[in-house]
Amino acid sequence: MKEDNVLSFIKEVVNNTPSDWLNLTTHRLDIYNEELAKTEFLEKFEELFEANNAETAALSELPTAYDYIRLGHPLSTVLEWAIAKVNNLQPAQVISFSSRTVPILAVLRKNLFNKKNTRIIYTDDLPKSFDADLIKRVYGYHFDLKKIDSVDELSAFDGSTVLVSQQAHIGQVDLHPSIDFYIHDHANLGSILLVNGSKNQDYISKIQHVRRRETIAMTPINCFSALKQLIGEEQVNNSNSDVAANKAQVIATIKEITASDTNALVGSSGLSIQYAIMMGLIDDALEQHPGKDIKFIVPPNCYGGTNDQARRVAACVANVEVLDLHVDGNHDMVQSIDRVLDQVAKEDAVPYIIAEIPTNPRVEVPDLDKLKTVLSTTRKTTEGKDAIDPVFILDQTFCPNVQFLKENGILSTIRSISYVSGSKFPSGGKCTAGYCVANKEAEGLMEKIDKHLKLCDNEATDLQLEILAEQMPSMNQRIVDAYKNTREFVNFIKDTLPAAKINFVSEELAEEGFTPSVFSLDLPTKGATNEEREAHKRALNNKLITMMITEIPNDSKYCVSYGQLKGCYWTIPATSTQGTTKESDKDYIARVSVSPDLDLDLHKKVFADFVGQM
């Protein structure tokens, strides 16, 4: 493949880039086959390349690439494809990151499990956030560091060799047989990792999974800049505003919304924030409670990213374990926490609880007074000593307006940290940045969390801060408006299909401030056996969703999204948000999220038509 053909085509793609590729966290949700999310976009893009067709209309018709921006998106896929082509690599061998340090951690993680040595060599300087001692002490990774002048001076090495180099330009690379992984550090854009040689192919999916769970891909606007640089054009100005002013406004707005005692930390995504929380708390436990086991207590059916990430962390760090916290359906969160904390106390371990309120996907809120009592209870070890008090880590993405951490509030006397996925209500779907805050009791933990957020280079980008500064002032009003639409839709479904089981907050909870705009729908089913009834219900789920997204393509989408500015989003958690959850804990029900702006009458009509066809 001639490089000039590739660059000529990329120049046309850059000139004709669909606006959605730059402005949305998800693209073409109406053309989305989850099983093909990693391959379908690129296959169709290759067809356009062969036909030399880079028209905007043709690009716009390409299906969704990956999911959100964590695993990838159209522009990251195009960037990786182009770099691969000019270096005679396969596109999968090129992986872009918003972070400049996480690609190094991704290789180290794989080698930890392979019991394989790693040497990290560099020609300039490593990213300032790379703290070798901290990585070895807290993350448990092993490696050697060496600065070199030229790769020609490298001696033989039994293990993986990672070259980290600061690059002024993006393009062709002089691949050397002694280098297994090239990490090109681009200060204002992120980093690009190249996997060299067939012997390292099995690293690719593992590195991509790190990007999906612990960070994000290079952001769309930065990929766009990188592509412009690749074709020799001037980079796009990613932000025309005052970064410091935007950050100050975002932090002030979050503080006002949450009524928290601490300033917020803002990361590149909700999972970036969660990763910093987990690693920061492990760091704190290693210092404050040396030698003690650390227990992360996590609902087994919660959002798949949370569940998967917690178990991934536990797999890496020797004294960390995940304990199941059953919270939905027939399980009561308060009783489950009480039971698990008793167990952890007897083991004299360090308890960290991660929970969603309301729960996902059943949208349940526990008795908060009882929750406070259970979390505040002083427990005893088997030796009769006071057990270590828990830290309650609250994912309140469904209700980011509820002031859990305010002074004299439900969680004010318990060490508590709250975090929110920014791709939902905070940005309205315009970026992935997330944030966390703490109450006064947990204030001392924020320094550690901040340290690991910076270590992983997972702070929000300048443009993400600009978007949050624009969007967050209207967030609470959007929550109110979306809730009104959701309540009306829920009431319509109850009247139209009384046999359906709907999981949504009660009117009483809504009056207390719990006004989510998501509900789950357990459709009535039939059959002689449990298997037949389950199969029939799943078929009904798919029929309903297909009708909605087919007949209302401008509003209804098949996606896990929530808190968007416009439309209605449908998913089946068992096949999306619970993708890494154990099969026995999966929930095969429909989850619906409603925005402040949609054609509600049309949604009612289509639902009524669906009921008529049951």
N, C-alpha and C positions, 0 to 999 in steps of 0.2 A: 504494500500500500504506500503510494508516494505521499510524502509529508505535505507537499504543496496542495494536493487534492484535499487532504483532510483539513488543512488550515483554511483553504478557500471555502469549503463547506461550512466550517465553524464560523467564519466571518459572516456568512449569510444567516446562520442560526442566530448569531448575536444581534444582527440588524433586525431580525424578524421575531425575536423572543416574545412569546405571549405574555401579557401582563400578569396573568395568574401565576406564572412560574416564579415571578419575583415577589408577588404580594400575598400569597396564601401559604398556609402551613401544609395544606393538602391540595392536590390538583386533580381535576376530573374525577370526582368521587362517583360520578354516574358511569364511568368506565373503569371499574375496579374489580379485578379478580384476585382475591387475596393470595391464592395459591401460586399465582404467577407474578406477584408484585416485584420480585427481584429480577425477572427476566423479560416480561412482556414489553415493557417500555423500550428496552434496548433493542429487542428484536425488531420492533416496528421502526425504531429510529434508524437502524441499519438499513432497512428497506428504503427509507427516505434518502439515505446517503447514496445507496446504489442508484436510485432514480434521480439523484441530484435535485431533490425537491426540499427546499428549506422555507417554503411559503408559511406564513403565520398560520393560515387556516389548517395546513397539514400538521404543523407542530401542535396546534391546539387540540387536534383529534387524537393525539397519542394518549394511551391509558396512563393511570396513576403509576408513578415510580415509587416503590418502597412505601413507607408509612411516615406521616408527619415529616420532620426534618431530621429526626434522630437516626433513622436507618438510611435515609437518603431521600432525594427528591429529583425532579427533572434536571435542574442545572448541575447538581453534583454528579449525576449520572453522565451527563454530556461532558463535563470537565474530565472525569475519570476516563471516559471513552477516548477523548481526544489525546490526552497525555499517553494513554496506552498505545494508541495508534502510531504516534510519532516516535515511540520507543520500542516498537515491535513486541509489545506485551499484550496479554489479554486484559480486557477492561476490569475483570475481577481482581487483577493484580495491583490496581491503583485504588487507593481508599483515601478520601479527603476527610479532614477533621476541622471543626471550629477550634478545638483545643490544640495547643502546641506541645503538650506533654502527655496526653492520654494515649497517643499511638505508641509511645515508648512503653507505657504501662501495659498496653494490650499485648505486646510481644513478651514482656516479663511475665504476665499472667499465664500465658500459654506455656512458657518454659518452666514455670513453677510446677505445673502439673506433669510436664514431661520430664521433670528432674534434669533439665538441660541447662548448661552454662550459658551465660549471656555476657558479651562485652559490648559496651556502648562507647563508640569512638566519635570524636567530633573535631572539626577543623577550625571552627571559630569559637563561639561560646554557646553553651547550652542555654535554653530558655531560663530567664531569671527565676521563674517559679519552680524549677526542677530542684528539689531538695533531696539529695541522695540519701542522707542519713534518715530522714523522716520516712522515705519510701521503704527503706530496709527495715526500720523499726516497727512501723505500723502496718504496712501492707504485706510484709513478709517476703518481699521480692529480693532476689540475689543477683548481683551483677558486678562487673568491673568497669571502671571509667578510665578512658585514656584519650588524651588530646594528641592529635597527629598533624603533621604538615602535609602528608600525601598518603593515599591508600597503598602506594607501592611499598611503603615501609612496614606493612602489616606482616606479622609472622603467622604461621599456622595456628589454628585455634579449634579446640574440641567443643563446639557449641555454636550459638548464633552470634553473628556480628551485625550490629546495628549502627549505621552511620547517620548521625544527626548533623545537618549542615544548614546554615542560613543561606537562603537563596534570594537573590534580587530579582531573578527572572524565572518564569515558568516555561518549560519546554523540554528539549531533548536532554537525556541524562547519559553519561558515560558509565554504563553498567559494568561493574567489576566482579569477577567470580568470587572474590574473597568477601564480598558484602552480601548478606542475606536480606537485609531490609534497609532501604533508603528512606529517611524521614527528612523531607525538605521543610524547613521552618520559615514561614512567611509571616513576618511580624504583625502585619495589619490584617491578614486574611485567615490565618490558621496554619495548617500543615497538610502535607500530602505524603502518604506512605506508599512506597513501591515495594512489592514483594518480588524478589529476584530468584529465579530458578525454580524448576519443577519440584525440587526436594522440599520447598517451603509452601507448596500449594495447600497443605492441610491447615495452615495458619489463617487462611483468608476468611473462612466463615467465623472463626473465633474472634478475629480482629473486628469484623463487622458487628459481631454481637456485643463487643465492648462499646463500640460506637453507639449501638442502639440503646444500651442500658445505662452507661455511665457518662455519656456526653452527647454531642450531636454532630452531624456532618457539617462541613463548611456551609455557612448560611447561603441562601440563594443570592443575595446581593454580593457577597464576597466571591462566590463562584463566578458570578457574572463579571466581576472585576478581573478574576484570574483568567477567564476566557479571553477577555479583551487584551490582557497582557500577553497571552499566548499568541494572539494574531498580530501583536505589535501595535495595538492601539492604546490610547491613554485610558487608565483605569477610571472607573466611575467613582464619583464622590459619594461615599456611602452615607454620609450624614451632613446636612447643611446647618446643623444646630449646635448649641452649646452643650457638650457632653456632661460637663460638671453640673450645669443647671438642670438638665434632664434627670440626672441621677438624684440630685437633691430633691427635685419635685416628686419623683417616684417614691423615694424613701419616706418623704413627708406624707404623701397620700396613703401609703400602706400603713403608716403609723396611725393616721387618723381613722382609716377604715377598721383596723384591727384593735385599736385602743391598747396597743402593746407597749411594754416598757422599754423595748430595745429598738434600735434602728434595724431595718430589714437588710438581709443579704439577698442579692438578686443574681440568679444564675442563668445559664444559657437555656435551661429547660427544667421542668419539675423534677425529672430524674437526676439531673446534675445537682440540684439542691439536695435531693434525698441522699445521694451518694456522699456529698460533703457532710451532711448530718451524721450518717452512719460512721464514716471514717473519723470524723471529729470526736464522736462519742467513744469510739474504740480507743482513740488516742488519749482521751481524758481518763478512761477506765484503766488503761495501762499505767498511767501516772498515779491516779488516786487509789486504785485497788490492785496493785501488782500481784500477779499470780492467781487472781480470781477469774473464774469463767465468766463470759459475757453472753447473755441470752437476749436475742432479738425475738420478740413475741409478735407474730404477724398472722393476720387472718389468711387461711390457705386459699380462700376464694376471692381475695381482694384483687384489685387491678394487677394485671399480669406483670407489668414493669416493676411494681413495688415488690411483689412476691418473688419474682425471678432475681432481682438485684440483691435482695436480702440474702437469699440462698447462695448467690454467687460470692458475696462478701464472706459468708460463713465458710464457704469451701476453701477460701484462700488463707484465712487467719486461724491459727491452730486452736485458740481457746474461745472461738466464737461459734455459737450454735443458734439455729432458728427453732423456736417452739411454735406450734400451731395455736391460734386463737380463734375459736369458732364463734362467729358473731351473727350469722344470718339465719333466716328461716326458723327452725325449732330451737336455735341456740340463742341465749341471751348474752350480750357482750359483757355486762357487769358480772354475771355469774362466772363466765369464762375467765375474765381477768382475775377475779378473786381466786379461782382454783389454780391458775397458772402462777400467780404471784406467790401463793403458798408454797408451791413446788420449788420455785426459784429461791425463795427465802431459806428453805430447808437445805438447799445446796450451797447457801452463802455465795450466790452468784450476783452479777450486776444485771438488773432488769431494764431493758429498753422496749417499750411497747409502741408499735406502729399500727395505727387504726384510722379508718375513714369514718367520718360522721358528716352527713348520713352515710350509711354503708352502701357499697356498690356490689351487685346491682339491685339489691332489694330496697334501697332507699329507707333504711330504718334508723331511727334515732333512739339511743338508749335512755333510760331514766338518768338524767344528768346528776340529780342529787345523790342517787345511789352510786353513780360512777365516781363522784367526788369522794364519797365515804370509802369506797373500796381502794381508790388510789392513795388516800390519806392514811389508811390503816397501818399502824406500826406492826410489823411482823417479826417473828423470831427465827433465828437459825436453830438447827438441831442442838447447838450448844447453849441455847438460851440467850444469845446476844441479839441486839437489834439488827435486823436485816437491812441491806442497802435499799434506800427508797428508790422507786422507779422514776424514769423519765418518760413522760407521755408525749409521743411524737404524733401529732394530729394532721392527717391529710384532710383539709377542709375545702377541697376543690369544688365540691358540689354546692357549698354554702360559704364562699369566702367573705361574705358580709357579716357573719355571726361573730360577735366579739367574745370568743372563748377566753381570751387571755387578759381581759380588762381587769383593772383593780377591783377587788371584791367579787370577781366573777367566779363561775363554776370551777375553773382551773387555776385560780389565782394563787392558791396555797400549795399547788403541786408543781414540781419541775416540769414545765411544758414547753414544747416547741411546736409551732404550727407552720405548715407549708402549703403552697398552692401551685398548681400547674398553670403557667401563664398563657398557654395556648387556648385556654378556656375563657372564662369571663374577663380576666385582667386585660387581655389584648383583643378579645373578640375573634380570635382565630388568626390574627395578623402576624403573630410571632410565637415562639415557643418558650420565651423566658419565664422562669418561675421565681418564687421568692420564699423566704422563711423569716419568722420573727420568734421571739421568746418572751416569756413573762419574767418578772423580776427574780423569781426563784431559779430560773434557768439561765439568767443573764451571763453567768460565768462560763457557760458552754459555748457561747457565740464566737468567742475568740478562736477556739479550736476549729469550729465549723468553718469560719472565715479562712483559716490557714489552709484547710484542705480544699476549699473551693478555689483558692488561688493556686495551690499546688497543682491541681488538675487543670488549671487554666480554663475553668468553667464559669467564669463570671459572665454576666450578660454583655453582649456586644453593644457598641455605641448606637447602632440602629435599633436594636431591641429596646434600649432605654428610651430612645426617642418615641417609639411606638407606644410603650407603656405610659409615658408622660402624656401622650395624646389621648389614650383610651381609658386609663384608670379613673379619671375624674367622673366619667359617666357610668362607671361600672354598677354602682348600687341601684341607679335608676333602671339600667338594663335588666338587672336581676328582678326587680319588681315587675317590670313589663313582661318579662319572659315567664315569670311565675303565673301571672294572670292568664296568659295564653295556655299554659300547661294545665292549670286548674279547670279551665273551660273545656279543653280537649278531654281531660280525664272524666269530667262529669258527663260529657257527651258519650264517651265509650261505655260508661256505667249504664246509661239509659238505653243505649243501642244494643249492647251485648252484656246483659246482667250476669251471665254465667262466667264471664272472664274475671280472673283475679288480678287486681291492679295493686301494685306496690307503690304507694306515694304517701307523702306526709299528710297527717290529719289536719283539719282546719285549726284545731287547737295548737298544734305544733307550729303551724304557719303564723298564728297570732304571736307566738313566742319568738318569731324571727327566722324560722327555718322555712325558707321559700325557694327550694330547688326548682329547676325547670327540667327535671328528668324523672321519668317513671318507668317501671318495668311492667310488662304485660304477659300474664300467664294465660294463654288462650284455652278455652274449653276443648276437651278432646274426647275421643271415643276409641273403643277397642276392647277385645276380650281379655287381653293380658297387659301387664305393665309395659312390655316391650312395644306392643301395638299402639298403646295410648301415647307413649313417648314419641314413637315414629310419626304418628298422626299430628301431634302437637308441633314437632319440628317442621313438618311439611307445611302446616298452617303458618308458622312463623315466616318461612321463606316466601310463601304466597303473598302474605300481607306486605312484606317489605318490597317484594318485586312490584306489586301493584302501585305502591306509593311512589317509588323512585321512577317507575315507567310513566305513570300518569301525571306526576307533578315533578318533572325533571329539573325545573328551575328552583324548586324549594326543597324537595325531599332527596336526601343523599344517604348512601350506605356507608356509614362511618362511625367510629367511636367518639366522635367529637362532641363538644358540649360548650355552651356559653357563646356560641357564634353570634355574629351580628344579624344574620338572616338565615331563614330556612328551618328545616326539621331533619334531625339526624337519627338514623335507625341502625341498630346493630344487634347481634346475638352474642352476649359476652363470652360464651363458651368457645366461640370461634374467633374472637378478636382480643378483647381485653384480658381474657383468661387463657390466652394461648399457651402459656407455660405452666398453667395450673394442673395439678393431678386430675385425671379424668373423673374420679369419684367426687371431686369438689366443684366441678364445673356446673354452670347454670344455663341450661338451654331454654332461655326465655328471651323475649324481645325487649330491648331497652330503647326507649325513645327520649330524645332530648329536643326541646322546643326553644326557639329563639324569640326575641321581642318582635321580630318582623317576619311574618309569614302569612300565606293565604290560608287562614284557619278554616274558613268555610269550605274551601276545596278539599282540605284534608278530612274534614268531617264527611263530605260527600263520598270520597273514595273509600273511607272506612265503612260507611254504610253499604256501599256496593260490595265490599269484601264480605260483610256479614250476610248479605243477600245471597252470596255464592257459596257459603259454608255448607 
